[in-house]
């Protein structure tokens, strides 16, 4: 698969359906974000505090007690029914992906930070109090990223050539970005909307597109279609290896990769909105969370039967 330019849909879902056989284009929201400077990485509409101007990911801590949401104005934490700011600088985290030993991300540094813009590939093992730059500082903002929760194998959708990845496309790394292997993504159709790595079997990776959901068992070399009924806006693996799929019908589908058995769950997401991020708790197989394009956030304690709204249009809901 030859890719001249690749991108990853982030803040705007299905503004236009573009079916490209083996290529994707840069989404407008990501282009705007990539032009921010270190002096003003959050843009003119940063509201500060416990409000989300955008949501750039979703993930649970290894004990399942804290749900993390990266936004333009830092990392937000939901625990024990209440919201708070995570410790550390309020970086504009992009491509945020949790692992059992911390999180991996990219993005733009906070105002006054000494990190270069963009930050390249970074990691934190203390929930954002401090970060370590792993590669590509000052070179690239990796919006499309997913890490295998238990093995820490990284998958990234590289938007353009840089000093470590000489072409755009899907790459994976088993040594935190020191070395990278290109994956041709053979079999994928449609504009890419989501990326998810299996938590324990790091050769398995899923991609969501405007044509459906595709799964690879060879590190992204070849993909087969798993779901093509609707456009897919989000994909995520549970800790048990079930693939969660957010669809254009605003439903949540859980698929067992071995048996192909599907469970369809209704969501409280309203028409005119879309499911942007999904995650499951590594400590409680029944606990799920989802975020929407309009910045609503919901959690479920019974695998999608009932949902509790914890953020409304970018504003955290506290008791």
C-alpha atoms as one frame of an Amber mdcrd trajectory, in Angstrom:
protein
   0.000   0.000   0.000   1.545   3.251  -1.187   0.538   6.296   0.853   1.573
   9.802  -0.090  -0.200  11.518   2.777  -2.056   9.985   5.697  -4.164  11.378
   8.500  -6.430  10.415  11.337  -9.937  11.763  12.000 -10.103  13.311  15.449
 -12.560  16.026  16.448 -14.970  15.960  13.485 -16.756  12.704  12.603 -18.201
  12.206   9.147 -18.351  15.829   8.053 -17.886  14.294   4.645 -17.741  10.598
   3.698 -14.657  10.115   1.559 -14.162   6.564   0.407 -10.552   6.208  -0.640
  -9.481   2.724  -1.576  -6.057   2.774   0.044  -5.415   6.312   1.284  -6.705
   8.969   3.657  -6.473  12.761   3.922  -5.629  15.242   6.665  -8.715  16.277
   8.678  -9.234  20.022   9.122  -9.268  19.870  12.917  -5.846  18.254  12.982
  -4.338  20.703  10.515  -5.454  23.621  12.677  -4.073  22.015  15.811  -0.710
  21.256  14.215  -0.184  24.967  13.489  -0.336  26.003  17.150   2.781  27.411
  18.733   4.379  26.762  22.087   3.360  30.272  23.147  -0.332  29.460  22.647
  -0.715  25.698  22.250  -4.341  25.593  23.368  -5.815  28.158  20.991  -8.053
  31.109  21.722 -10.932  29.181  23.274  -9.238  27.497  26.236 -11.692  27.810
  29.117  -9.349  26.384  31.758 -10.449  24.453  34.819 -12.662  21.404  34.504
 -13.979  22.098  31.052 -13.003  20.405  27.823 -12.514  22.530  24.714 -11.776
  19.246  22.951 -11.420  15.620  24.030  -8.410  13.762  22.644  -8.689  10.326
  24.221 -10.021   8.202  27.041  -8.446   5.605  29.321  -8.485   3.969  32.759
  -5.658   3.606  35.261  -4.434   0.034  35.805  -6.474  -0.311  39.010  -9.586
   0.940  37.241 -10.157   3.680  39.819  -9.398   6.703  37.628 -10.657   7.647
  34.183  -8.325   9.996  32.286  -9.349  12.449  29.585  -6.746  14.544  27.731
  -7.968  17.951  26.574  -6.442  21.129  25.155  -6.151  22.422  28.720  -4.440
  19.482  30.351  -5.300  16.025  31.641  -8.596  15.602  33.525  -9.330  12.795
  35.977 -12.656  11.272  37.017 -12.514   9.229  40.245 -14.990   8.421  43.020
 -17.693  10.341  41.166 -15.691  13.594  41.046 -13.485  15.427  38.550 -10.074
  16.925  39.151  -7.010  18.102  37.239  -4.107  15.688  36.973  -0.767  16.838
  38.387   1.866  18.359  36.150   1.879  20.840  33.303  -1.317  21.289  31.296
  -0.018  19.991  27.987  -2.289  19.650  24.969  -2.084  15.856  24.805  -2.906
  14.262  21.447  -2.859  10.606  20.433  -3.346   9.726  24.102  -3.192   6.006
  24.916  -3.154   4.378  28.362  -1.016   1.385  29.332  -0.702  -0.586  32.563
   2.430   1.387  33.491   1.264   4.886  32.527   0.354   6.558  29.264   1.860
   7.370  25.871   0.953  10.492  23.951   2.020  13.351  21.701   0.799  16.911
  21.239   1.793  20.433  22.170   3.537  21.745  25.313   1.817  23.918  27.887
   2.429  27.660  27.906   5.824  28.308  29.491   6.964  24.692  29.135  10.543
  23.903  28.111   9.479  21.105  25.772   9.685  21.707  22.044   6.548  22.041
  19.967   5.336  19.546  18.893   6.385  17.161  21.643   6.790  14.062  19.460
   6.350  10.694  21.194   6.162  11.009  24.991   5.436   8.833  28.013   4.403
   9.384  31.621   4.530   6.810  34.412   3.161   9.112  37.147  -0.178  10.124
  35.615   1.138  13.299  34.027   3.185  14.727  36.891   6.232  14.340  34.664
   6.815  13.177  31.105   9.684  11.620  29.193  10.307  12.400  25.533  10.931
   9.132  23.694  11.404  10.375  20.117  10.660  13.051  17.519  10.506  16.103
  19.826   9.975  19.211  17.725   9.178  17.148  14.623   5.742  15.569  14.655
   2.372  15.557  16.408   1.057  11.980  16.392  -2.733  12.143  16.566  -3.269
   8.521  15.595  -1.704   6.337  18.280  -2.566   3.215  20.252  -0.530   1.126
  22.689  -1.059  -2.506  23.606  -2.102  -2.109  27.248  -0.086  -5.027  28.666
   2.776  -5.444  26.151   3.417  -1.717  25.413   3.805  -2.265  21.681   3.014
   1.061  20.009   1.099   1.684  16.796   1.135   5.137  15.203  -0.361   6.664
  12.075   2.470   8.854  10.889   1.107  11.933   9.042   4.238  12.815   7.058
   7.899  11.861   6.633  10.268  12.717   9.508  13.715  11.745  10.789  12.536
   8.381  12.175   9.766   7.414   9.741  10.617   8.164   6.136   7.074   7.889
   4.849   3.505   8.450   5.944   1.467   5.459   7.102   1.063   2.921   9.890
   4.129   1.970  11.947   4.612  -0.186  15.029   7.374  -0.340  17.643   8.182
  -2.829  20.389  10.872  -0.653  21.995   9.042   2.627  22.683   9.867   4.222
  19.362  13.577   3.427  19.153  12.933   1.271  16.094   9.832   1.278  13.917
   8.408  -1.103  11.337   6.152   0.064   8.512   2.846  -1.734   7.952   1.183
  -1.456   4.513  -2.402  -1.816   5.825  -3.434  -4.020   2.915  -7.200  -4.559
   2.888  -8.247  -1.313   4.581 -10.849   0.802   2.779 -12.234   4.225   3.658
 -11.089   7.250   5.630  -9.402   6.181   8.865 -11.284   7.265  11.980  -9.833
   5.140  14.803  -6.966   2.850  15.808  -6.734   0.255  18.603  -4.067  -2.248
  19.667  -4.981  -5.521  21.381  -4.079  -5.394  25.099  -2.146  -8.682  25.258
  -1.640  -9.973  21.700   0.417  -7.203  20.190   0.260  -8.559  16.650  -3.477
  -7.751  16.620  -4.541  -4.221  15.727  -7.911  -2.794  14.665  -8.708   0.175
  12.435 -12.042   1.967  12.136 -12.930   3.758   8.904 -15.856   5.335   7.124
 -16.365   1.890   5.565 -16.307  -0.210   8.752 -13.950  -1.958  11.161 -10.902
  -3.947  10.051  -8.655  -6.279  12.057  -5.069  -7.379  11.452  -3.276 -10.302
  13.090   0.134  -9.554  11.565   1.009  -6.115  12.975  -0.989  -4.262  10.358
   0.483  -5.888   7.283  -2.904  -7.217   6.143  -6.423  -6.475   7.388  -9.747
  -8.261   7.030 -13.152  -6.628   7.372 -14.874  -7.461  10.655 -17.836  -5.077
  10.455 -19.094  -3.184   7.394 -22.734  -2.437   8.264 -22.089   1.217   9.165
 -19.296   3.787   9.192 -17.191   3.387  12.345 -16.219   6.369  14.490 -14.332
   4.632  17.346 -12.695   1.300  18.181 -11.158  -0.007  21.409 -10.227  -3.351
  22.910 -11.374  -4.374  26.362  -8.820  -5.993  28.649 -10.438  -9.341  27.811
  -9.791  -8.772  24.107 -13.316  -7.932  22.962 -13.371  -5.269  20.253 -15.681
  -2.325  20.970 -17.013  -0.535  17.889 -18.798   2.825  17.850 -21.018   3.087
  14.786 -22.679   5.758  12.686 -26.026   4.598  14.141 -24.720   5.699  17.576
 -24.708   2.088  18.750 -21.900   0.308  20.569 -21.030  -3.150  19.303 -18.855
  -5.667  21.130 -17.268  -8.351  18.950 -15.473 -11.524  20.046 -12.606 -11.904
  17.583 -12.533 -15.693  17.861 -16.237 -16.550  17.637 -17.285 -13.354  15.743
 -20.239 -13.154  18.137 -21.679  -9.637  18.352 -23.447  -7.860  21.165 -25.186
  -4.607  20.232 -25.708  -1.986  22.920 -27.800   1.148  22.756 -26.088   4.331
  23.866 -27.475   7.638  25.160 -25.687   9.551  22.391 -28.116  11.888  20.644
 -28.707  12.320  16.913 -26.380  14.939  15.504 -23.565  13.753  17.758 -21.120
  10.860  17.340 -19.094   8.420  19.439 -15.490   9.635  19.344 -13.684   7.496
  21.961 -14.308   4.211  23.795 -12.526   2.422  26.619 -13.013  -0.396  29.092
 -11.698  -0.749  32.624  -8.759  -3.169  32.992  -9.932  -3.992  36.520 -13.680
  -4.429  35.955 -14.800  -6.141  32.716 -18.290  -4.647  33.034 -17.146  -1.022
  33.253 -17.073   1.040  30.056 -16.718   4.695  29.138 -17.382   6.678  25.991
 -16.922  10.253  24.826 -18.750  12.031  22.017 -17.939  14.596  19.370 -19.957
  17.193  21.310 -17.831  16.430  24.394 -20.367  14.477  26.413 -18.850  11.678
  28.524 -20.704   8.616  29.835 -19.741   5.642  32.010 -21.464   2.277  32.394
 -21.052  -0.198  35.254 -22.984  -3.017  33.531 -21.401  -3.336  30.085 -23.612
  -0.845  28.343 -27.037  -1.631  29.782 -27.235   1.670  31.666 -25.151   4.802
  31.273 -24.335   7.690  33.591 -23.491  11.090  32.137 -20.394  12.623  33.761
 -19.671  15.504  31.362 -22.051  17.630  29.337 -20.887  19.449  26.206 -17.399
  19.894  27.533 -18.344  20.737  31.099 -17.508  18.255  33.862 -20.451  17.180
  36.024 -19.615  17.010  39.717 -22.055  15.916  42.445
